[in-house]
Amino acid sequence: MSTEHKNRVSEINTTANWLSDLALDHVNALTPYESARRLFAGSGADTGQVWLNANESPFAGEYAVDSSVFNRYPDCQPDSVIKGYAKYANLKAAQTLVTRGADEGIELIIRAFCEPRKDSILICPPTYGMYAISAQTFNVGVQKSVLNDDFTLNIADILTYVGKVKAVFICSPNNPTGTSVSKQDIVTVLEAFKDQAIVVVDEAYIEFDIAQNQTDLLEQYEHLVILRTLSKAFALAGLRCGFTLASAAIVQTLLKVIAPYPIPAPVAQVASKALESDGLLKMHSDVDLLKAELIALREALTDIGDIQIVGNINANFVLFRTQRKTQLMAFLVKNKMLIRDQSKQINLNNCLRISIGTPEQNNTLLALIKAFFADGNQ
Ligand SMILES: *Cc1c(COP(=O)(O)O)cnc(C)c1O
């Protein structure tokens, strides 16, 4: 190591010391978010890489924006977006909050209802990672009730947390298992936590299993919150736009902690377009195509040697188990295809998740997986 390099390293370390003394302990313990796309870093020009790792839609829409209003601050809750989503979800505008992705909805609930260092949330793993990450960011505790072997809720266990948590996060359809929670189980949890906790049902993938949406329960249960997003079926992950559906009273509480201008004007313009009838038609036809692709890919994978399908078909991804997941991931990355390793999740050892892409991308992926298992040396 050159002297110059050594000096720079020690300078960085000194900086890190005063900084970690100043920063909060629980913040020092966190790691910044890193996109899985970094796996491709250094692989040269990014041509031909296929991302089937983040449950994004492969079908981008086309939108134009009107820049003539960009000199003004936007509305906190743009009317056209609120009205558009309320109509789509068959709810009242007062029950609808628009946020910077569903992820901001998760954060607002934790900030509004959980006292740092004192309160906890309940999550039901294996599930979406942001509930725990958001809680940790605000120094809020995370309790876990592991799903049953068939990925249904362990109701008896969940009920032991009444009085011990301020919010219960249920993901349905669940990421990464693709399983939905029955209305009966949601109602049991709602009844048990009445006056005790907010019950959050994350419906990020509900368009892929619309029959199991829980919005009808909002009428009866004032402590129910439903999370939605334009990032998945609506093919607008880059927009960062989500919705929190709840009683008017909860919406008012969350409005107290949301940023003054959370929805940039171009985002509002695109979101309201996506919620008009043409946008909804595109979304529904995309969903039909992706569901057909999912079922075909799932069936094809079943026939391949070491692969065992895990979970259900209620979202836009397939989860499977293979003893050779590390080698398969490396082989796919080498061939410019990225899927998602879920093997660190509780009860998902050796599991990988494929987000459904275009028919062409799915075929390419399937051919690669077949080639991998056909060649015993891989
Ligand atoms: C993708 C996803 C979200 C986040 O959606 P954004 O609107 O992009 O923040 C929320 N919940 C689940 C279960 C997801 O998979």
The ligand as an SDF file (V2000), in Angstrom:
LIG
                    3D

 15 15  0  0  0  0  0  0  0  0999 V2000
  -42.8590   -4.0130   -4.1550 C   0  0  0  0  0  0  0  0  0  0  0  0
  -43.5610   -4.0880   -2.8630 C   0  0  0  0  0  0  0  0  0  0  0  0
  -43.9200   -2.9400   -2.1500 C   0  0  0  0  0  0  0  0  0  0  0  0
  -43.3530   -1.5840   -2.4740 C   0  0  0  0  0  0  0  0  0  0  0  0
  -43.9810   -0.9160   -3.3900 O   0  0  0  0  0  0  0  0  0  0  0  0
  -43.5070    0.5530   -3.7920 P   0  0  0  0  0  0  0  0  0  0  0  0
  -44.8060    1.1790   -4.1020 O   0  0  0  0  0  0  0  0  0  0  0  0
  -42.6210    0.3900   -4.9800 O   0  0  0  0  0  0  0  0  0  0  0  0
  -42.8140    1.1930   -2.6310 O   0  0  0  0  0  0  0  0  0  0  0  0
  -44.6780   -3.0550   -1.0090 C   0  0  0  0  0  0  0  0  0  0  0  0
  -45.0260   -4.2700   -0.5510 N   0  0  0  0  0  0  0  0  0  0  0  0
  -44.6900   -5.3890   -1.1870 C   0  0  0  0  0  0  0  0  0  0  0  0
  -45.1180   -6.6920   -0.6490 C   0  0  0  0  0  0  0  0  0  0  0  0
  -43.9180   -5.3400   -2.3520 C   0  0  0  0  0  0  0  0  0  0  0  0
  -43.5230   -6.4740   -2.9380 O   0  0  0  0  0  0  0  0  0  0  0  0
  1  2  1  0
  2  3  1  0
  2 14  2  0
  3  4  1  0
  3 10  2  0
  4  5  1  0
  5  6  1  0
  6  7  2  0
  6  8  1  0
  6  9  1  0
 10 11  1  0
 11 12  2  0
 12 13  1  0
 12 14  1  0
 14 15  1  0
M  END
$$$$
